[in-house]
Amino acid sequence: MDTLSHLLALYPVRTALDVRCRFGAPWVLDHGGTPHGVAPYHLIVRGEALCDGLQLQGGDIIVFPHGAAHRLHIGDPAQASPLHSTPGLLRFEGNQGDGPQTDILCGEFHFDADGGAGLLAALPAMLVVRTAGRPDAQSLRHLMRMLQEEAETPRNGSEAIVRQLASALFALLMRTWLEQALSVPGLFGVLAERRLRPAINGMLAAPEKPWTLEQLAEASHMSRATFARLFKQAANATPADVLAQLRMARAARLLDEGRAAGMVAEAVGYQSEAAFNRAFKRQYGVGPGAYRKRGV
């Protein structure tokens, strides 16, 4: 399994696609803040939009990983006509504006309340991916087009098709963002730095292994000092910190599957169940047993 796929398997994200918008200028769409773990997103399928001063065009995707309130608009918001809604496969939002049209698909990414904390912490307050004229974003652009077509002209199976297509959106978005971004923080910073991928992939593939700094540096074909410096610069954390985070994420997934705490402790590299229990509680606020019972 490749590194990004392995990471996303540790931190599952559910995608909801709820609203299809078609607005004629002038228009305004206000979006209130969302609870922790709910990240609203907007796919600009056609036309253009302004979001908090940022210019967006067809093919752009904007995400608010930490749920910040925001406004999308074109023209003077004070002159915008009221919005109206119509139920359907996706709820339709429109207006009476007679200016240039903008089509938007809106939804939310839902992160696991506990296990997704590490992934969320690695994402910026606002994430923008642009696909127009970019060969590296072709798959993402095709996905947007297919979602729009199914939403506009529903046929037999459209609900299932939209649900399945939307489930791939986050992974494609993350891949494209990593390829485009000049600076990527946290866990994604390690993935964006190609020289560090062998080390992070080793941690993901075998979190139970007692990795040393020397072993990780050797996997990345670097000296110990160079590896440590580059890793800290990319992740803003030490390799030991990241390994502990990945171990706890893996432990949470195994507990969700109903595994016993002792078995999980061994699977993520702890010889002592008591030490594992303490580490898990520091990460999630409850011990492994209580965490597992919450999922029953």
Protein Blocks (a to p, Z undefined) as FASTA:
>chain_A
ZZklmmmmmmccddddfbdcddddddddddddddehiacddddfbhcddeehiacdehia
cddfkopacdddedjfklpccddddddfbdcdddfbfbdcdddddddddddfklmmmmmm
mpcfbdcddfehpaklmmmmmmmmmmmmmmmmgcehklmmmmmmmmmmmmmmmmmmmmmp
mbdghjllmmmmmklmmmmmmmmmmmmbccdfklmmmmnopafklmmmmmmmmnopafkl
mmmmmmmmmmmmmmmnopafklmmmmnopablklmmmmmmmmnopafklmmmmmZZ
